[in-house]
Amino acid sequence: MTATTLRSTAEIVAAEDAHTSGLYMKRGVVLVRGEGATVYDSEGRAYIDCVGGQGSANLGHGNETVARAIAEQARTLASCTELFYNDRRAELYDVLARILPSRLDRVFLCNSGTEAVEGALKFARAATKRSGVVATMRGFHGKTMGALSATWGPEYRDLFGPLVPGFSHVPFNKPEALDAAITHETAAFIVELVQGEGGVRPAKAEFVARAAYLCAERGALLVFDEVQTGFGRTGTMFASEQYAVVPDILCLAKSIAGGLPMGAIAFSRKVGDLPKRSHSATFGGNPLACAAAVAAIGEIVRCDLARNARDRGQQLRDGLRAIQSERIREVRGLGLLVGVELKENAAVALRALQDDGVLALGAGPTVVRYLPPLVITAQEVDRVLAASAKAFA
Ligand SMILES: *Cc1c(COP(=O)(O)O)cnc(C)c1O
């Protein structure tokens, strides 16, 4: 069967089911098109997209500026490895330098979040000549072997051991647990500023400050995983701005390139000079992804989407907190990374939201996570709230 013969929803589902890895939990909806914060299924039904490509669609769907940049670069030069210099890559480095803390003045470009974490851990080991990595309970950093070793979830880890040695996990948001964990053998402490997969849990300022202090005191590198919290999501370009802490290494991906796969590791001079060719990626810094990223970041800045994340996030959290329901335990979040912890499994509520035209994500078994494009309007948030009130009733 060729793609052109695929027509009905049932046929599309059957064609995927025939060859899919089977690793993904699928919902029975075929998404074919998107515009702003709305996506459409193969039957023409509209949904407000609070899945947002799991964090890769901050800019919203169908952005004309990004689409044009990708098309133009595809015609001009799509492939150019870092064996050579390239005009679009140079432009992206400039753009990143303008939005990153000035201390993070070097960047390694890669293709995904897990790859950004993978590289960050390697850089920290090389720079410190130590092997220990301290991560947090409920943390999520990706699923390749190194990143998976920092990820907490036993459901992700247990099948694949032995994982990389030298990793330990401390309780999240317990500053008093850090003193014994971060030692003179620690290469890196890695943390999300809002745990996403782990249940939408913002880090406490004291926890982050204590980690930064101990890393500096003991010569370990501080690594922030802002793969999900970056690019306006939490109400500032990077969540770290709200903690007033600059890490030694910053991991980025998801919304960096307007939906194209890309990751980045920004790092300070503390990392020092890494030996030539000790790390690389064929697609890293390819002009196509760089052109998309230049356009996407330009739009995020021009439209001040961080401000919209702040305002709409406040509206969403306030509205969710106003819902009177015995089933809700807590509403948490920062900017437009919002979670509702229920006293029960979240699957039923997620299904009810979907049936009512709102796609949302889980975050652990009992949390409903809202991760909409940052272009979402006040009216769309009102619709999400109306559907949520019904789903949690
Ligand atoms: C999604 C995510 C990753 C992994 O990114 P991939 O692109 O899926 O490999 C890593 N860290 C955090 C915090 C994430 O949210």
The ligand as an SDF file (V2000), in Angstrom:
LIG
                    3D

 15 15  0  0  0  0  0  0  0  0999 V2000
   11.6740   15.3890   26.3760 C   0  0  0  0  0  0  0  0  0  0  0  0
   12.7910   15.5480   27.3500 C   0  0  0  0  0  0  0  0  0  0  0  0
   14.0530   14.9670   27.1300 C   0  0  0  0  0  0  0  0  0  0  0  0
   14.3240   14.0480   25.9840 C   0  0  0  0  0  0  0  0  0  0  0  0
   14.1980   14.6740   24.7560 O   0  0  0  0  0  0  0  0  0  0  0  0
   14.0730   13.7950   23.4200 P   0  0  0  0  0  0  0  0  0  0  0  0
   14.1560   14.8040   22.3220 O   0  0  0  0  0  0  0  0  0  0  0  0
   12.7570   13.0870   23.4930 O   0  0  0  0  0  0  0  0  0  0  0  0
   15.2100   12.8480   23.4230 O   0  0  0  0  0  0  0  0  0  0  0  0
   15.0560   15.2210   28.0400 C   0  0  0  0  0  0  0  0  0  0  0  0
   14.8460   16.0060   29.1030 N   0  0  0  0  0  0  0  0  0  0  0  0
   13.6550   16.5830   29.3430 C   0  0  0  0  0  0  0  0  0  0  0  0
   13.4800   17.4640   30.5300 C   0  0  0  0  0  0  0  0  0  0  0  0
   12.5800   16.3670   28.4840 C   0  0  0  0  0  0  0  0  0  0  0  0
   11.3920   16.9120   28.7430 O   0  0  0  0  0  0  0  0  0  0  0  0
  1  2  1  0
  2  3  1  0
  2 14  2  0
  3  4  1  0
  3 10  2  0
  4  5  1  0
  5  6  1  0
  6  7  2  0
  6  8  1  0
  6  9  1  0
 10 11  1  0
 11 12  2  0
 12 13  1  0
 12 14  1  0
 14 15  1  0
M  END
$$$$
